[in-house]
Amino acid sequence: MALITDAVAAQLKEEFTRLVHPVRLAVFSQALADPESEQVRRLVEELGALDGKLGVESYNFVLDVEKVGELGIARTPAVAVLGADKDYGVRFYGAPAGYEFGTLVDAILDVSSGESGLSEPTRSALAALTSPVHLQVFSTPT
Amino acid sequence: MTSFPDLAQRYRVSSVPKTVVGDAREFVGAGPESMLLEHVQLAAKGGIVAP
């Protein structure tokens, strides 16, 4: 049975007409230690099938050690939202449930556009940073 | 938040949305872009980068 209903799929297809550049979704799950993460994998695979600009790569958090290291995945479930040839560092951890599903869709649209939405002065200031900064936003699915 | 109790505890997340910048700077809710930038700049200077 599909996790994304026909009605939601139609809505998402409409949203995805705004996609500009291709986006790769790398989803990490592990069936034994985190069964919920398998649901997220299924959800992301269904999501990725809705538009030709979206691609899904499914990885096992335990077995695909190289990919886990390459993308800096810390836990499951995880979705790395990657530009076609650029990793903006966007990682979504946990189940994209409730309003957080919209957050994941927004992240996909943002990565696809390549635009941060930040002002020019902010972008210049960020470009001048000399060391990486880790940003984490905590939310609850409602 | 409850999905990752270890992180919620480590960063003392009691209300959301909570943003943690670097490992030592944080704020709850939304704020102006300039505030976020300042947090990021200070975190970069502090050289504290979470794994």
N, CA and C atoms of all chains as a GROMACS GRO file, in nm:
protein
  579
    1MET      N    1   0.085  -0.120   0.000
    1MET     CA    2   0.000   0.000   0.000
    1MET      C    3   0.088   0.124   0.000
    2ALA      N    4   0.051   0.221  -0.080
    2ALA     CA    5   0.131   0.343  -0.090
    2ALA      C    6   0.117   0.428   0.035
    3LEU      N    7   0.227   0.489   0.075
    3LEU     CA    8   0.224   0.578   0.192
    3LEU      C    9   0.171   0.715   0.151
    4ILE      N   10   0.201   0.755   0.028
    4ILE     CA   11   0.152   0.883  -0.023
    4ILE      C   12   0.021   0.857  -0.100
    5THR      N   13  -0.087   0.914  -0.050
    5THR     CA   14  -0.217   0.893  -0.115
    5THR      C   15  -0.222   0.963  -0.251
    6ASP      N   16  -0.314   0.923  -0.335
    6ASP     CA   17  -0.327   0.983  -0.469
    6ASP      C   18  -0.348   1.134  -0.460
    7ALA      N   19  -0.428   1.176  -0.362
    7ALA     CA   20  -0.458   1.319  -0.348
    7ALA      C   21  -0.332   1.397  -0.313
    8VAL      N   22  -0.254   1.343  -0.218
    8VAL     CA   23  -0.129   1.410  -0.178
    8VAL      C   24  -0.028   1.406  -0.292
    9ALA      N   25  -0.024   1.294  -0.363
    9ALA     CA   26   0.068   1.281  -0.475
    9ALA      C   27   0.040   1.387  -0.582
   10ALA      N   28  -0.088   1.412  -0.607
   10ALA     CA   29  -0.126   1.512  -0.707
   10ALA      C   30  -0.080   1.651  -0.662
   11GLN      N   31  -0.097   1.677  -0.532
   11GLN     CA   32  -0.055   1.806  -0.475
   11GLN      C   33   0.096   1.823  -0.486
   12LEU      N   34   0.168   1.715  -0.456
   12LEU     CA   35   0.314   1.720  -0.460
   12LEU      C   36   0.366   1.739  -0.603
   13LYS      N   37   0.300   1.671  -0.699
   13LYS     CA   38   0.341   1.686  -0.839
   13LYS      C   39   0.330   1.832  -0.882
   14GLU      N   40   0.224   1.896  -0.832
   14GLU     CA   41   0.203   2.038  -0.861
   14GLU      C   42   0.317   2.121  -0.801
   15GLU      N   43   0.351   2.091  -0.672
   15GLU     CA   44   0.462   2.159  -0.604
   15GLU      C   45   0.593   2.141  -0.681
   16PHE      N   46   0.614   2.021  -0.728
   16PHE     CA   47   0.741   1.987  -0.793
   16PHE      C   48   0.754   2.047  -0.933
   17THR      N   49   0.649   2.109  -0.985
   17THR     CA   50   0.666   2.181  -1.112
   17THR      C   51   0.760   2.299  -1.091
   18ARG      N   52   0.782   2.337  -0.962
   18ARG     CA   53   0.874   2.447  -0.930
   18ARG      C   54   1.020   2.403  -0.924
   19LEU      N   55   1.045   2.274  -0.942
   19LEU     CA   56   1.184   2.227  -0.939
   19LEU      C   57   1.263   2.288  -1.054
   20VAL      N   58   1.385   2.330  -1.024
   20VAL     CA   59   1.468   2.394  -1.126
   20VAL      C   60   1.576   2.296  -1.173
   21HIS      N   61   1.668   2.261  -1.081
   21HIS     CA   62   1.774   2.166  -1.112
   21HIS      C   63   1.743   2.031  -1.046
   22PRO      N   64   1.802   1.924  -1.097
   22PRO     CA   65   1.778   1.792  -1.038
   22PRO      C   66   1.824   1.784  -0.891
   23VAL      N   67   1.756   1.703  -0.814
   23VAL     CA   68   1.788   1.683  -0.673
   23VAL      C   69   1.802   1.533  -0.646
   24ARG      N   70   1.905   1.496  -0.572
   24ARG     CA   71   1.923   1.356  -0.532
   24ARG      C   72   1.888   1.343  -0.385
   25LEU      N   73   1.807   1.243  -0.353
   25LEU     CA   74   1.771   1.216  -0.214
   25LEU      C   75   1.839   1.087  -0.172
   26ALA      N   76   1.935   1.098  -0.081
   26ALA     CA   77   2.003   0.979  -0.030
   26ALA      C   78   1.941   0.947   0.105
   27VAL      N   79   1.871   0.833   0.111
   27VAL     CA   80   1.800   0.797   0.233
   27VAL      C   81   1.872   0.680   0.301
   28PHE      N   82   1.889   0.695   0.433
   28PHE     CA   83   1.962   0.594   0.512
   28PHE      C   84   1.868   0.533   0.614
   29SER      N   85   1.860   0.399   0.610
   29SER     CA   86   1.773   0.330   0.705
   29SER      C   87   1.844   0.206   0.758
   30GLN      N   88   1.786   0.146   0.860
   30GLN     CA   89   1.835   0.016   0.910
   30GLN      C   90   1.715  -0.057   0.967
   31ALA      N   91   1.687  -0.174   0.907
   31ALA     CA   92   1.562  -0.246   0.938
   31ALA      C   93   1.557  -0.300   1.080
   32LEU      N   94   1.668  -0.353   1.128
   32LEU     CA   95   1.665  -0.421   1.257
   32LEU      C   96   1.664  -0.326   1.376
   33ALA      N   97   1.759  -0.233   1.378
   33ALA     CA   98   1.770  -0.144   1.493
   33ALA      C   99   1.668  -0.031   1.490
   34ASP      N  100   1.616   0.001   1.371
   34ASP     CA  101   1.527   0.116   1.359
   34ASP      C  102   1.422   0.089   1.251
   35PRO      N  103   1.322   0.006   1.284
   35PRO     CA  104   1.220  -0.031   1.184
   35PRO      C  105   1.147   0.090   1.125
   36GLU      N  106   1.131   0.194   1.206
   36GLU     CA  107   1.063   0.316   1.159
   36GLU      C  108   1.136   0.378   1.039
   37SER      N  109   1.269   0.360   1.038
   37SER     CA  110   1.348   0.421   0.931
   37SER      C  111   1.316   0.357   0.796
   38GLU      N  112   1.267   0.232   0.798
   38GLU     CA  113   1.229   0.165   0.674
   38GLU      C  114   1.105   0.230   0.613
   39GLN      N  115   1.017   0.279   0.699
   39GLN     CA  116   0.899   0.353   0.652
   39GLN      C  117   0.941   0.483   0.584
   40VAL      N  118   1.042   0.547   0.643
   40VAL     CA  119   1.092   0.672   0.586
   40VAL      C  120   1.154   0.645   0.449
   41ARG      N  121   1.228   0.533   0.439
   41ARG     CA  122   1.287   0.496   0.309
   41ARG      C  123   1.178   0.478   0.204
   42ARG      N  124   1.072   0.408   0.242
   42ARG     CA  125   0.962   0.386   0.148
   42ARG      C  126   0.898   0.519   0.105
   43LEU      N  127   0.880   0.606   0.206
   43LEU     CA  128   0.819   0.736   0.180
   43LEU      C  129   0.903   0.818   0.081
   44VAL      N  130   1.035   0.819   0.105
   44VAL     CA  131   1.124   0.897   0.020
   44VAL      C  132   1.129   0.836  -0.121
   45GLU      N  133   1.124   0.703  -0.130
   45GLU     CA  134   1.124   0.639  -0.262
   45GLU      C  135   0.996   0.676  -0.340
   46GLU      N  136   0.884   0.680  -0.267
   46GLU     CA  137   0.758   0.721  -0.333
   46GLU      C  138   0.764   0.868  -0.374
   47LEU      N  139   0.822   0.948  -0.287
   47LEU     CA  140   0.834   1.092  -0.314
   47LEU      C  141   0.919   1.115  -0.439
   48GLY      N  142   1.031   1.043  -0.446
   48GLY     CA  143   1.124   1.060  -0.558
   48GLY      C  144   1.067   1.017  -0.691
   49ALA      N  145   0.966   0.929  -0.686
   49ALA     CA  146   0.906   0.878  -0.810
   49ALA      C  147   0.807   0.977  -0.870
   50LEU      N  148   0.780   1.086  -0.798
   50LEU     CA  149   0.676   1.180  -0.844
   50LEU      C  150   0.723   1.278  -0.950
   51ASP      N  151   0.856   1.295  -0.962
   51ASP     CA  152   0.905   1.392  -1.061
   51ASP      C  153   1.038   1.344  -1.119
   52GLY      N  154   1.053   1.364  -1.248
   52GLY     CA  155   1.173   1.321  -1.318
   52GLY      C  156   1.299   1.391  -1.272
   53LYS      N  157   1.284   1.508  -1.207
   53LYS     CA  158   1.403   1.581  -1.160
   53LYS      C  159   1.454   1.526  -1.027
   54LEU      N  160   1.375   1.434  -0.967
   54LEU     CA  161   1.415   1.377  -0.838
   54LEU      C  162   1.474   1.238  -0.856
   55GLY      N  163   1.582   1.212  -0.785
   55GLY     CA  164   1.641   1.079  -0.786
   55GLY      C  165   1.658   1.031  -0.642
   56VAL      N  166   1.637   0.902  -0.620
   56VAL     CA  167   1.650   0.848  -0.484
   56VAL      C  168   1.759   0.742  -0.480
   57GLU      N  169   1.845   0.751  -0.381
   57GLU     CA  170   1.946   0.647  -0.356
   57GLU      C  171   1.920   0.596  -0.215
   58SER      N  172   1.894   0.467  -0.202
   58SER     CA  173   1.867   0.409  -0.070
   58SER      C  174   1.989   0.336  -0.018
   59TYR      N  175   2.027   0.369   0.105
   59TYR     CA  176   2.144   0.308   0.166
   59TYR      C  177   2.109   0.247   0.300
   60ASN      N  178   2.187   0.145   0.336
   60ASN     CA  179   2.174   0.083   0.468
   60ASN      C  180   2.279   0.147   0.559
   61PHE      N  181   2.232   0.200   0.670
   61PHE     CA  182   2.319   0.274   0.762
   61PHE      C  183   2.434   0.188   0.814
   62VAL      N  184   2.408   0.058   0.828
   62VAL     CA  185   2.510  -0.031   0.884
   62VAL      C  186   2.605  -0.084   0.776
   63LEU      N  187   2.548  -0.118   0.659
   63LEU     CA  188   2.628  -0.183   0.555
   63LEU      C  189   2.702  -0.085   0.464
   64ASP      N  190   2.638   0.028   0.432
   64ASP     CA  191   2.698   0.123   0.338
   64ASP      C  192   2.786   0.224   0.411
   65VAL      N  193   2.887   0.171   0.477
   65VAL     CA  194   2.974   0.252   0.563
   65VAL      C  195   3.040   0.368   0.487
   66GLU      N  196   3.080   0.339   0.363
   66GLU     CA  197   3.150   0.439   0.284
   66GLU      C  198   3.061   0.561   0.258
   67LYS      N  199   2.936   0.533   0.220
   67LYS     CA  200   2.843   0.642   0.190
   67LYS      C  201   2.807   0.719   0.317
   68VAL      N  202   2.791   0.646   0.427
   68VAL     CA  203   2.762   0.708   0.557
   68VAL      C  204   2.873   0.807   0.592
   69GLY      N  205   2.997   0.765   0.569
   69GLY     CA  206   3.111   0.851   0.598
   69GLY      C  207   3.119   0.969   0.503
   70GLU      N  208   3.098   0.942   0.375
   70GLU     CA  209   3.108   1.046   0.272
   70GLU      C  210   3.008   1.160   0.298
   71LEU      N  211   2.886   1.123   0.337
   71LEU     CA  212   2.783   1.224   0.357
   71LEU      C  213   2.769   1.266   0.504
   72GLY      N  214   2.852   1.210   0.590
   72GLY     CA  215   2.850   1.249   0.731
   72GLY      C  216   2.719   1.220   0.800
   73ILE      N  217   2.664   1.103   0.773
   73ILE     CA  218   2.535   1.066   0.834
   73ILE      C  219   2.558   1.016   0.976
   74ALA      N  220   2.482   1.073   1.070
   74ALA     CA  221   2.507   1.044   1.211
   74ALA      C  222   2.410   0.943   1.272
   75ARG      N  223   2.292   0.927   1.212
   75ARG     CA  224   2.189   0.841   1.272
   75ARG      C  225   2.080   0.813   1.168
   76THR      N  226   1.985   0.731   1.206
   76THR     CA  227   1.872   0.703   1.116
   76THR      C  228   1.741   0.737   1.185
   77PRO      N  229   1.635   0.764   1.109
   77PRO     CA  230   1.637   0.777   0.964
   77PRO      C  231   1.700   0.910   0.921
   78ALA      N  232   1.768   0.908   0.807
   78ALA     CA  233   1.832   1.029   0.756
   78ALA      C  234   1.804   1.044   0.607
   79VAL      N  235   1.783   1.169   0.566
   79VAL     CA  236   1.771   1.199   0.424
   79VAL      C  237   1.868   1.312   0.393
   80ALA      N  238   1.964   1.286   0.304
   80ALA     CA  239   2.054   1.391   0.257
   80ALA      C  240   1.991   1.447   0.130
   81VAL      N  241   1.967   1.579   0.130
   81VAL     CA  242   1.907   1.645   0.014
   81VAL      C  243   2.020   1.710  -0.065
   82LEU      N  244   2.053   1.649  -0.179
   82LEU     CA  245   2.174   1.687  -0.252
   82LEU      C  246   2.143   1.750  -0.387
   83GLY      N  247   2.216   1.855  -0.420
   83GLY     CA  248   2.205   1.913  -0.553
   83GLY      C  249   2.269   1.819  -0.652
   84ALA      N  250   2.243   1.838  -0.782
   84ALA     CA  251   2.294   1.748  -0.885
   84ALA      C  252   2.445   1.733  -0.873
   85ASP      N  253   2.515   1.846  -0.857
   85ASP     CA  254   2.661   1.835  -0.842
   85ASP      C  255   2.712   1.920  -0.726
   86LYS      N  256   2.624   1.948  -0.631
   86LYS     CA  257   2.668   2.022  -0.513
   86LYS      C  258   2.594   1.974  -0.389
   87ASP      N  259   2.671   1.951  -0.282
   87ASP     CA  260   2.612   1.914  -0.154
   87ASP      C  261   2.608   2.039  -0.067
   88TYR      N  262   2.486   2.090  -0.044
   88TYR     CA  263   2.472   2.211   0.038
   88TYR      C  264   2.475   2.178   0.188
   89GLY      N  265   2.490   2.051   0.221
   89GLY     CA  266   2.498   2.013   0.362
   89GLY      C  267   2.364   1.994   0.429
   90VAL      N  268   2.257   1.985   0.349
   90VAL     CA  269   2.123   1.971   0.407
   90VAL      C  270   2.097   1.824   0.444
   91ARG      N  271   2.070   1.802   0.572
   91ARG     CA  272   2.038   1.668   0.622
   91ARG      C  273   1.909   1.675   0.702
   92PHE      N  274   1.820   1.582   0.676
   92PHE     CA  275   1.694   1.575   0.749
   92PHE      C  276   1.693   1.446   0.829
   93TYR      N  277   1.691   1.460   0.961
   93TYR     CA  278   1.691   1.342   1.049
   93TYR      C  279   1.554   1.323   1.112
   94GLY      N  280   1.513   1.199   1.124
   94GLY     CA  281   1.384   1.168   1.185
   94GLY      C  282   1.278   1.150   1.078
   95ALA      N  283   1.157   1.117   1.122
   95ALA     CA  284   1.049   1.093   1.027
   95ALA      C  285   0.989   1.226   0.980
   96PRO      N  286   0.978   1.246   0.849
   96PRO     CA  287   0.915   1.368   0.799
   96PRO      C  288   0.763   1.355   0.811
   97ALA      N  289   0.713   1.362   0.934
   97ALA     CA  290   0.570   1.342   0.960
   97ALA      C  291   0.501   1.475   0.986
   98GLY      N  292   0.373   1.479   0.958
   98GLY     CA  293   0.294   1.600   0.981
   98GLY      C  294   0.350   1.719   0.904
   99TYR      N  295   0.363   1.831   0.973
   99TYR     CA  296   0.415   1.952   0.908
   99TYR      C  297   0.558   1.935   0.862
  100GLU      N  298   0.630   1.843   0.925
  100GLU     CA  299   0.771   1.825   0.887
  100GLU      C  300   0.786   1.763   0.748
  101PHE      N  301   0.679   1.705   0.698
  101PHE     CA  302   0.683   1.657   0.559
  101PHE      C  303   0.699   1.777   0.465
  102GLY      N  304   0.628   1.884   0.499
  102GLY     CA  305   0.639   2.009   0.422
  102GLY      C  306   0.780   2.067   0.430
  103THR      N  307   0.844   2.050   0.547
  103THR     CA  308   0.981   2.100   0.564
  103THR      C  309   1.075   2.027   0.469
  104LEU      N  310   1.056   1.895   0.455
  104LEU     CA  311   1.140   1.818   0.364
  104LEU      C  312   1.117   1.861   0.219
  105VAL      N  313   0.989   1.880   0.185
  105VAL     CA  314   0.955   1.924   0.049
  105VAL      C  315   1.018   2.062   0.022
  106ASP      N  316   1.011   2.151   0.120
  106ASP     CA  317   1.072   2.284   0.106
  106ASP      C  318   1.223   2.274   0.087
  107ALA      N  319   1.285   2.183   0.161
  107ALA     CA  320   1.430   2.164   0.150
  107ALA      C  321   1.465   2.118   0.008
  108ILE      N  322   1.383   2.030  -0.047
  108ILE     CA  323   1.405   1.981  -0.183
  108ILE      C  324   1.395   2.097  -0.283
  109LEU      N  325   1.292   2.180  -0.266
  109LEU     CA  326   1.272   2.293  -0.357
  109LEU      C  327   1.387   2.394  -0.344
  110ASP      N  328   1.433   2.418  -0.220
  110ASP     CA  329   1.544   2.512  -0.198
  110ASP      C  330   1.672   2.462  -0.264
  111VAL      N  331   1.705   2.335  -0.242
  111VAL     CA  332   1.826   2.278  -0.300
  111VAL      C  333   1.817   2.282  -0.453
  112SER      N  334   1.697   2.254  -0.505
  112SER     CA  335   1.677   2.253  -0.649
  112SER      C  336   1.699   2.392  -0.710
  113SER      N  337   1.657   2.495  -0.636
  113SER     CA  338   1.672   2.631  -0.689
  113SER      C  339   1.815   2.680  -0.672
  114GLY      N  340   1.887   2.626  -0.573
  114GLY     CA  341   2.022   2.672  -0.547
  114GLY      C  342   2.024   2.808  -0.479
  115GLU      N  343   1.905   2.856  -0.439
  115GLU     CA  344   1.895   2.989  -0.376
  115GLU      C  345   1.867   2.971  -0.227
  116SER      N  346   1.943   3.042  -0.144
  116SER     CA  347   1.924   3.032   0.001
  116SER      C  348   1.812   3.124   0.049
  117GLY      N  349   1.785   3.228  -0.027
  117GLY     CA  350   1.687   3.327   0.016
  117GLY      C  351   1.748   3.431   0.109
  118LEU      N  352   1.878   3.419   0.135
  118LEU     CA  353   1.946   3.516   0.223
  118LEU      C  354   1.983   3.641   0.145
  119SER      N  355   1.996   3.752   0.219
  119SER     CA  356   2.030   3.879   0.156
  119SER      C  357   2.176   3.877   0.109
  120GLU      N  358   2.208   3.969   0.019
  120GLU     CA  359   2.344   3.977  -0.034
  120GLU      C  360   2.447   4.004   0.076
  121PRO      N  361   2.423   4.100   0.169
  121PRO     CA  362   2.522   4.122   0.276
  121PRO      C  363   2.546   3.996   0.360
  122THR      N  364   2.440   3.922   0.389
  122THR     CA  365   2.455   3.799   0.468
  122THR      C  366   2.538   3.697   0.392
  123ARG      N  367   2.511   3.685   0.263
  123ARG     CA  368   2.583   3.586   0.183
  123ARG      C  369   2.733   3.621   0.173
  124SER      N  370   2.763   3.750   0.160
  124SER     CA  371   2.905   3.791   0.156
  124SER      C  372   2.972   3.760   0.288
  125ALA      N  373   2.902   3.788   0.399
  125ALA     CA  374   2.959   3.762   0.532
  125ALA      C  375   2.984   3.613   0.551
  126LEU      N  376   2.891   3.530   0.504
  126LEU     CA  377   2.906   3.385   0.518
  126LEU      C  378   3.020   3.333   0.431
  127ALA      N  379   3.036   3.395   0.313
  127ALA     CA  380   3.142   3.352   0.222
  127ALA      C  381   3.279   3.378   0.283
  128ALA      N  382   3.285   3.473   0.378
  128ALA     CA  383   3.413   3.509   0.439
  128ALA      C  384   3.451   3.417   0.556
  129LEU      N  385   3.361   3.328   0.595
  129LEU     CA  386   3.391   3.237   0.707
  129LEU      C  387   3.508   3.147   0.670
  130THR      N  388   3.593   3.121   0.768
  130THR     CA  389   3.711   3.039   0.739
  130THR      C  390   3.702   2.900   0.800
  131SER      N  391   3.602   2.877   0.887
  131SER     CA  392   3.585   2.742   0.940
  131SER      C  393   3.439   2.700   0.930
  132PRO      N  394   3.416   2.569   0.915
  132PRO     CA  395   3.277   2.522   0.901
  132PRO      C  396   3.196   2.539   1.029
  133VAL      N  397   3.068   2.562   1.015
  133VAL     CA  398   2.978   2.576   1.131
  133VAL      C  399   2.862   2.479   1.114
  134HIS      N  400   2.835   2.403   1.217
  134HIS     CA  401   2.728   2.305   1.214
  134HIS      C  402   2.601   2.368   1.269
  135LEU      N  403   2.495   2.371   1.188
  135LEU     CA  404   2.365   2.426   1.232
  135LEU      C  405   2.268   2.312   1.249
  136GLN      N  406   2.202   2.307   1.364
  136GLN     CA  407   2.102   2.203   1.389
  136GLN      C  408   1.972   2.269   1.432
  137VAL      N  409   1.863   2.233   1.367
  137VAL     CA  410   1.732   2.287   1.406
  137VAL      C  411   1.647   2.172   1.456
  138PHE      N  412   1.598   2.186   1.578
  138PHE     CA  413   1.515   2.082   1.639
  138PHE      C  414   1.368   2.119   1.624
  139SER      N  415   1.288   2.020   1.589
  139SER     CA  416   1.145   2.045   1.577
  139SER      C  417   1.071   1.920   1.622
  140THR      N  418   0.940   1.933   1.634
  140THR     CA  419   0.858   1.815   1.665
  140THR      C  420   0.755   1.799   1.555
  141PRO      N  421   0.732   1.675   1.511
  141PRO     CA  422   0.629   1.655   1.410
  141PRO      C  423   0.492   1.677   1.473
  142THR      N  424   0.412   1.765   1.413
  142THR     CA  425   0.278   1.794   1.469
  142THR      C  426   0.172   1.768   1.363
  143MET      N  427   1.222   1.545   1.815
  143MET     CA  428   1.277   1.573   1.947
  143MET      C  429   1.275   1.446   2.032
  144THR      N  430   1.156   1.382   2.041
  144THR     CA  431   1.150   1.257   2.116
  144THR      C  432   1.210   1.142   2.037
  145SER      N  433   1.228   1.165   1.905
  145SER     CA  434   1.292   1.061   1.824
  145SER      C  435   1.438   1.046   1.864
  146PHE      N  436   1.498   1.158   1.907
  146PHE     CA  437   1.639   1.158   1.941
  146PHE      C  438   1.661   1.213   2.082
  147PRO      N  439   1.621   1.134   2.182
  147PRO     CA  440   1.632   1.183   2.321
  147PRO      C  441   1.774   1.221   2.361
  148ASP      N  442   1.873   1.153   2.300
  148ASP     CA  443   2.013   1.186   2.333
  148ASP      C  444   2.047   1.328   2.291
  149LEU      N  445   2.000   1.367   2.172
  149LEU     CA  446   2.028   1.503   2.123
  149LEU      C  447   1.947   1.606   2.202
  150ALA      N  448   1.820   1.570   2.229
  150ALA     CA  449   1.734   1.663   2.305
  150ALA      C  450   1.795   1.692   2.441
  151GLN      N  451   1.855   1.590   2.500
  151GLN     CA  452   1.917   1.607   2.631
  151GLN      C  453   2.048   1.685   2.620
  152ARG      N  454   2.127   1.647   2.522
  152ARG     CA  455   2.258   1.710   2.505
  152ARG      C  456   2.246   1.861   2.481
  153TYR      N  457   2.144   1.900   2.402
  153TYR     CA  458   2.127   2.042   2.370
  153TYR      C  459   2.014   2.107   2.449
  154ARG      N  460   1.968   2.038   2.552
  154ARG     CA  461   1.864   2.090   2.642
  154ARG      C  462   1.744   2.145   2.562
  155VAL      N  463   1.690   2.065   2.473
  155VAL     CA  464   1.578   2.107   2.391
  155VAL      C  465   1.449   2.086   2.470
  156SER      N  466   1.389   2.197   2.515
  156SER     CA  467   1.262   2.184   2.588
  156SER      C  468   1.148   2.247   2.512
  157SER      N  469   1.180   2.339   2.420
  157SER     CA  470   1.076   2.392   2.333
  157SER      C  471   1.133   2.405   2.192
  158VAL      N  472   1.044   2.398   2.094
  158VAL     CA  473   1.088   2.398   1.954
  158VAL      C  474   1.016   2.508   1.876
  159PRO      N  475   1.065   2.553   1.764
  159PRO     CA  476   1.194   2.513   1.707
  159PRO      C  477   1.312   2.572   1.784
  160LYS      N  478   1.411   2.489   1.805
  160LYS     CA  479   1.534   2.535   1.868
  160LYS      C  480   1.649   2.516   1.771
  161THR      N  481   1.729   2.622   1.757
  161THR     CA  482   1.842   2.616   1.666
  161THR      C  483   1.971   2.615   1.745
  162VAL      N  484   2.057   2.520   1.716
  162VAL     CA  485   2.187   2.511   1.781
  162VAL      C  486   2.294   2.543   1.676
  163VAL      N  487   2.377   2.641   1.708
  163VAL     CA  488   2.480   2.686   1.613
  163VAL      C  489   2.616   2.649   1.671
  164GLY      N  490   2.692   2.572   1.593
  164GLY     CA  491   2.815   2.519   1.649
  164GLY      C  492   2.774   2.423   1.760
  165ASP      N  493   2.842   2.426   1.870
  165ASP     CA  494   2.802   2.336   1.977
  165ASP      C  495   2.757   2.411   2.101
  166ALA      N  496   2.780   2.544   2.100
  166ALA     CA  497   2.760   2.618   2.225
  166ALA      C  498   2.661   2.734   2.214
  167ARG      N  499   2.615   2.764   2.092
  167ARG     CA  500   2.526   2.879   2.077
  167ARG      C  501   2.388   2.831   2.035
  168GLU      N  502   2.284   2.897   2.084
  168GLU     CA  503   2.149   2.849   2.055
  168GLU      C  504   2.046   2.959   2.070
  169PHE      N  505   1.931   2.941   2.005
  169PHE     CA  506   1.816   3.028   2.027
  169PHE      C  507   1.689   2.950   1.996
  170VAL      N  508   1.580   2.996   2.056
  170VAL     CA  509   1.451   2.928   2.037
  170VAL      C  510   1.360   3.018   1.951
  171GLY      N  511   1.287   2.955   1.862
  171GLY     CA  512   1.193   3.028   1.777
  171GLY      C  513   1.263   3.094   1.660
  172ALA      N  514   1.191   3.187   1.597
  172ALA     CA  515   1.247   3.254   1.481
  172ALA      C  516   1.317   3.382   1.524
  173GLY      N  517   1.408   3.429   1.443
  173GLY     CA  518   1.477   3.554   1.472
  173GLY      C  519   1.517   3.620   1.343
  174PRO      N  520   1.564   3.744   1.350
  174PRO     CA  521   1.606   3.810   1.227
  174PRO      C  522   1.732   3.744   1.168
  175GLU      N  523   1.745   3.757   1.037
  175GLU     CA  524   1.860   3.699   0.966
  175GLU      C  525   1.992   3.747   1.026
  176SER      N  526   1.995   3.875   1.068
  176SER     CA  527   2.119   3.932   1.122
  176SER      C  528   2.162   3.860   1.250
  177MET      N  529   2.063   3.817   1.328
  177MET     CA  530   2.095   3.747   1.453
  177MET      C  531   2.156   3.609   1.423
  178LEU      N  532   2.096   3.540   1.329
  178LEU     CA  533   2.148   3.408   1.290
  178LEU      C  534   2.290   3.423   1.237
  179LEU      N  535   2.311   3.526   1.154
  179LEU     CA  536   2.445   3.549   1.098
  179LEU      C  537   2.546   3.572   1.209
  180GLU      N  538   2.508   3.652   1.308
  180GLU     CA  539   2.600   3.682   1.416
  180GLU      C  540   2.637   3.554   1.493
  181HIS      N  541   2.536   3.472   1.520
  181HIS     CA  542   2.561   3.343   1.588
  181HIS      C  543   2.660   3.260   1.507
  182VAL      N  544   2.637   3.255   1.376
  182VAL     CA  545   2.723   3.174   1.289
  182VAL      C  546   2.866   3.229   1.290
  183GLN      N  547   2.878   3.362   1.282
  183GLN     CA  548   3.011   3.423   1.279
  183GLN      C  549   3.086   3.397   1.409
  184LEU      N  550   3.014   3.410   1.521
  184LEU     CA  551   3.078   3.386   1.651
  184LEU      C  552   3.115   3.239   1.669
  185ALA      N  553   3.028   3.151   1.621
  185ALA     CA  554   3.056   3.008   1.630
  185ALA      C  555   3.179   2.972   1.547
  186ALA      N  556   3.191   3.035   1.430
  186ALA     CA  557   3.305   3.010   1.341
  186ALA      C  558   3.434   3.055   1.408
  187LYS      N  559   3.428   3.169   1.476
  187LYS     CA  560   3.546   3.222   1.546
  187LYS      C  561   3.586   3.131   1.660
  188GLY      N  562   3.482   3.080   1.729
  188GLY     CA  563   3.508   2.994   1.844
  188GLY      C  564   3.573   2.863   1.802
  189GLY      N  565   3.557   2.832   1.674
  189GLY     CA  566   3.619   2.711   1.622
  189GLY      C  567   3.557   2.583   1.675
  190ILE      N  568   3.439   2.596   1.736
  190ILE     CA  569   3.375   2.475   1.788
  190ILE      C  570   3.283   2.419   1.679
  191VAL      N  571   3.316   2.301   1.631
  191VAL     CA  572   3.235   2.240   1.526
  191VAL      C  573   3.187   2.104   1.574
  192ALA      N  574   3.057   2.086   1.570
  192ALA     CA  575   3.001   1.958   1.613
  192ALA      C  576   3.039   1.850   1.513
  193PRO      N  577   3.053   1.727   1.557
  193PRO     CA  578   3.088   1.618   1.465
  193PRO      C  579   2.976   1.592   1.366
   0.00000   0.00000   0.00000
